[in-house]
């Protein structure tokens, strides 16, 4: 019966059409996930034969104590990661850092050092699956990985939740923090504390996380770990006397980081006996990545959607990533989503390590995924609480909210025939991006498209580039705008993100626009240029503090509309790349705003309309700027190589009659390239 037990474990873990050699006698580990099968009236050989036929796996018994030849090192490591450990040996943590401080490189080393990813399968930014992430050197999509680490002969389960670092993706950072008990604060030893670093640390402190300071890139010639440690102590208030000095690129200090995770980050609370409550921190379409290295590749089925090295399996539906807070969840359980009120059967549950690996049960403290043939993304909302249908929890988990788009723009296909493709592409992207919102929009000049909401400008650029790359779409993007509140004469309050839908002046009382609190960290020599930038963008100066002898913090209240343009580019240009910024929404304020319209040949062009402050725009209905462009004259005499003058006059007369007819009934045809040129954001240095 022991042979059957070991073979069954490996059958569950191996891909189909694989061969395997197992020892004839091996002890049954009490913590293995798959229990010993018991079948009355059937022999061991008959049971194994049925399992082989069902899974297409051929098991051959070898001499006791021999090495399993058919199992690769990565598969063996995968089995170790599935071994159960006590709740006291589970550690859930994330990595928070500013852009380009080495977060992804550190995550790679942790995966490699723990044997989660074999050296032959390793590549830079392993958890960053998208080409855009690798090209830009940033993390866009949240990822999770389960690792196994042995310290003092005691096995530990480490769940890493990788987080984005850009200010636009602060919502994803908050989702990760809510599912963790600790965090690694990674700071570049040559650059020091940046604005986004502060924002993420404050989020972690609000969630009562244990923070471990890590000074990365100590191998650089310009590294100043002592100065940066002092900065962290003065600005954040963390004790950095035992801060870990590491170089993720060179592999220095990685063992110390793993040991600190085990010793300093507290384990989850033991609540496995309570009713199930699991927190959804992300969701995705059923993208099944092709397995790496020696693992088998899954061929796309007919009708499946292909994008890069993944495909969409319509039979699995929406994949839900969650952290079990209370209770346990098993494969086949009937689960209930408390916010949406929908119930499903958990057809498949598992862990990410970093590929999806199926298990039979997850208990309190573990991080995993489930597939339940969920057809609508609205049924499994980010931040929702999962519980059992038959034994519901009394209340849902607090403090989780949906992402709120802050920047809106219109997306129109250059080719009108691509409108259905654009709709399908946005729907599939929304499964992987909970913050993306969109609704249909039509324009007389641009045709049919969608009004889309994003977290910020980088988020907007990423979505547009993914649509063009992964779905082969040619798009036009209108100027970005924000959500305004319009107080009408009849007492109604409208939210308007599309300038062309702004009510007429006679129907509105006033307009409110969103304001943000922006904090800029800069070396002291660039304080003047950045204060000038804030004043030029209608900013209200609030505070300036010297956080160290050579660095200052500038705080402004700024209209969000003034920041969604090229504010970040100007910040970097005026500070020669040394300044950083972080912002948060503080509310709405009444402002003297008007709509700036652009007309071509007396006809209103809606996609070019913008909402601006009155001091920067028009004077009532009076045209404040205009330009008359003469038509490009066609040289009708180019084919006349001499001859009588009467022939030339005849051609010129015919051309004049055509111009007269065009002036009477003609219409200006603006090419798509002209719209793209007008809508392109200018990034000139002032």
Number of C-alpha atoms within 10 A of each C-alpha: 14 16 18 18 20 22 23 20 16 20 21 16 16 19 17 16 10 16 16 18 18 23 19 17 16 13 9 13 11 11 12 16 16 18 15 16 12 12 9 5 6 9 11 16 12 10 16 19 14 11 19 16 10 10 15 15 21 18 21 14 14 15 10 11 11 11 12 16 12 14 18 14 14 20 18 14 18 22 16 18 24 23 17 20 16 13 19 14 18 24 26 27 25 23 26 29 28 26 20 16 24 23 27 26 20 22 23 23 24 22 23 17 19 19 20 24 25 17 12 10 12 16 12 13 21 17 23 20 16 15 12 16 16 17 8 10 15 21 25 25 18 21 19 21 21 25 27 23 21 13 11 6 7 9 18 22 25 23 24 26 24 25 27 25 24 22 23 19 21 22 18 23 23 18 24 28 28 23 24 27 21 26 25 22 24 25 28 27 26 20 15 21 22 22 21 24 25 20 20 23 19 13 16 25 14 11 17 14 20 19 23 22 22 25 28 27 26 20 16 12 8 11 18 17 24 12 13 20 23 18 19 18 13 13 13 14 10 16 15 18 11 10 16 19 20 25 23 23 16 13 16 17 16 20 15 12 21 17 14 14 21 20 12 13 21 19 19 20 13 16 18 19 11 14 19 25 31 31 26 26 24 26 23 18 25 23 20 16 16 17 15 14 14 13 15 14 13 14 9 15 12 6 9 11 15 15 12 12 12 17 20 20 18 17 12 19 20 26 24 24 24 25 26 26 26 24 21 22 26 17 19 15 19 18 22 25 23 23 16 13 9 14 19 18 18 19 15 21 25 22 24 19 22 18 18 17 20 18 19 14 19 23 23 24 30 25 29 28 23 23 22 23 18 23 14 11 21 14 19 26 21 24 23 25 28 27 29 23 18 11 13 17 20 9 10 19 16 11 9 17 13 13 20 14 16 21 21 25 22 26 23 25 21 17 14 13 10 17 18 12 15 24 16 12 18 20 17 17 17 19 21 20 21 19 20 21 19 19 11 12 16 15 14 10 17 22 14 19 26 20 19 22 25 25 21 20 20 16 20 20 13 15 19 18 17 17 19 15 15 12 17 14 21 17 20 21 20 24 19 23 23 26 22 23 20 21 19 18 13 9 9 9 13 16 15 17 22 22 22 19 12 21 15 10 13 8 13 18 12 16 22 18 19 20 21 20 19 23 22 22 26 25 16 15 12 18 21 11 14 22 16 12 17 22 13 10 15 14 22 14 14 12 11 15 11 15 14 15 8 10 17 20 21 20 23 21 21 23 24 24 22 19 19 19 17 15 15 15 13 19 23 16 18 19 19 10 12 15 23 20 22 22 23 15 15 13 12 17 13 14 15 12 18 23 20 18 19 17 13 14 11 8 11 15 18 20 23 18 19 20 20 18 16 15 10 10 16 17 11 10 8 7 11 9 7 9 6 7 6 6 7 6 7 8 9 12 13 7 8 12 6 9 8 8 9 9 13 15 12 11 13 15 12 11 16 12 10 11 13 11 11 12 9 8 7 11 11 10 9 10 9 13 11 10 18 14 10 12 16 13 13 10 13 9 11 7
